[in-house]
Amino acid sequence: MFSYLLKRLFADVPFVISGYAKAASSRKGADDQDTSPLLPVNGQKQQRASDEQKLKVLRWDFTAPRQEFITQLKDQMTAAGLNRTLIANMFHKDFNFHKKSIDALNEDLMENLEACVCNLDMILRWMSLRFFDTNPSVIIKGMDYLTSVFTCLSEDGYRLMEFEAYSFLPFIVQKFGDPKDGIRGPARNIVRLICNIYPAGKVAPYLMEGLKTKNARQRAECLEALGGLIEHAGMSVCQPSPGVALKEVAKQISDKDKVVRNAALNALVQVYFIEGEKLYKYVGQLSSKDMGFLEERIKQAGKNRPVIRKPEPVSQIPSSGDLGGPTRPGAVRGGNRVVPTPANEFNPMAARGGTAAPDSNGGHDVNSLLQRYRQRAASNNSNTGSNRPVFQLDYSVVEKLLEDDDQPIQVCWALFWTFRFLTTLLRSPFLRMDIISRFRSAVILFFDNVS
């Protein structure tokens, strides 16, 4: 009986003790909640970069994350002063806590961008760990967050550091080969946003590295991204040199996957639009089949490419008027240059001060010379004031000389060929000068007789 009473007396003791224990643990959990800012503003990022450069810590480079990398990142976050609750959620085994951490970071981004910049290297490394998760909802939510981060950084004018880039770019390029388009599309967009805060020439080597994978989808996406970089940034993205990079791209023309072949051809077409025929020097020796594919794609792309009409250059040839010199009478202006008119034939009467009336063919009527000389003689007689002429001209001799219109021309040709014969025959310069003087005298005498 006594033992029964003892049992009844202490029967409710375990329940009371357990209730007190639960209450104490709940109070302890409430006390453990960290209410400090999620991300602190400090200057420790440069020290982390220096430690990694001096190999004091592990370089963030792996094909699959090992526990030592995870522990190192967690210790760095704790040393930097991140919120303890945030750290606990980020490294929790349940993916729901990972989603809760991403939501908290996304809410804090707009209000505390400076803190995000101070801790960007650790955020990017933690996100690269999430890319190895098997739950797609965490990766998609992380992609949305990263898109917002790089958009804000681009608008703020931030420049990505080298050790931030190499600890994140290789892993985002791996997501180019993800089977879900909801992950591949944001991954491509993130790489484009990174090119706004990091040189495109330094992004391209990570895309070239992606061509070495066995994943055909990833190779095709890397080639498409590389073609876009060439189109917008030029040949500077072909690293380490255009010859080395484009030979690797040209190898993909023979790939068995059609999507990879088309992406490689499209990238090479962009090079052709910039460099022209130098493309064939860069790609080196190709099989006749691959070369045929490339030439056909270039031909098709050239037909579909819109023609950009350049403004016609304005000629800088000044006219004689622009130079301040007089424009010759009779010259015809054509645009900004003076088109000269052909010179008239030599007229011995004009050279001697006379005036010759042009005929309908542009020459001078030789038979009109007699009439002008008669007028000149009459005017001279009137000026002297006497009936006796100053000189007597035998017009019959002039009429006889001018009976044949071709006679002056025939005489000139005869004198010319005689002169040529004598100069060829006599090589002495003294004789040649004597013949020239004699020829000049003969011509003057002839025209004096005509006059």
Steps between C-alpha positions, in 0.01 A plus 500: 500500500777737587685426178186566304462843658863584418444409138191717479678785667796511257311392187476855353857601577651408155236703318566802716875470447461463123275806488756707685772374261300598190433845634865548584609390152252737333629788712854403410410491127346845526815625667713349218317698226747753354341837433813664358517604128527209260812634326746733672685784333872441546827494307597136540446401134842623393662297777317186384623560146856543625485181708380301202766647273770407754349148526420542871156358423366262238444641154132473405550254217342155492286271288287399798491678838685326779436547870819698551378767259164522675668529843738768375216713361300466821799608708557803274137605539520469875824699512347772281211545745204378295173443682523172695147396413569563133814287515310218671231506232753517215680186613194307612440155354139582413460684167204695640741688722708582192195654334432697818858633492466610137176680574664683792796604286269618222301718739820650641651574157313819416547647846861400556684481166826617656500202737435268206807644324716450810404132523442426129779242475350283774147535361614389154686203645201389702283526188752289307448231765125516440555425130593146605167450679250263349199712589418727202286741704806614700705551181222697326451722806876550520511598130235764559696639791826509301326678213389771742849522652684547169237741373547720808878474479494600133282802572727594790813485280672224695798316347525130579827391659714224353466259790123555504476413131704179496316366806161534328522507117606136450197381696244724329633383162436141609131585534494570123465126463207463739208309345247755630457813292389687814857467625693535173326825405579686825856364488552655156349827619728508806810458282382790281453713811846408625647637174376843614718492812784275380695513169351282227850392400538338844157334487570331164768257633242347734271446202787345306563269795136396480562359149706217653204341673315195366166675550388599148242745635766683700734517199224645283409763761865597546542544123187714478619716790844531339345611171301764684814630670682521165209689348483761777861520625702414189799274451653590835293224663689232305757402761788422523509591127250492212686215331498274805142576604344476154674173421326351805168643383552365148550150638139506616376518137560125472306422820233234467244722676321734259445772762873513575587520129258788442628689803862465384413618148309799638795603715737479203259704287524781755878490461462517120283812528784668692819360343385386155731256319741491796258252658638221281851575626383481860314168471790329320459183298146360491361199323323567171169409663544742791626775269195453282272535804680819605491662155132418456410645839697820424317533168158456664582739783620763252165490319297535819720767654354853472705735285624806688536787255789728581474868408685593186831674577518867408783570260762740633638610159475881504401696196703786360242737645541345846874554485450868427631479142305626203292259298595495133224639278322227312565238766208282602443424868417141583441444871806623685747491212556710188465315170723675245379561148722401205733774377449658157738426215798729458418805291799693376291813445378498862859451615605806299226717648234448234147383551373189330134421456421141593315287252227249574756226569687697765786594264555818291402583141826559313322674204378774734858619560494709180198699609655580839827614352315731262314649800826546688662671202205738464512588871875562485456732202229698679719538811795646306287778355638460146397308191839334469503164680765425759585170331388343177362140517470297186169321553545289193793323663296436816206369297733266316643367826154447646340333199563159653388472864728202564816667376609645840450163667695317233788744526512464881511120480775513241709729718439282807612174342801675349597618846458148645716351227778751546507462883521125466773523240706758679568401861715801578320736742647806328364399165167414661469846652586657167233296326244597763573867458479465122169314528359769727604767255341311211170465686494868592579593142224277374235651725625847417444423136153367581427815694 
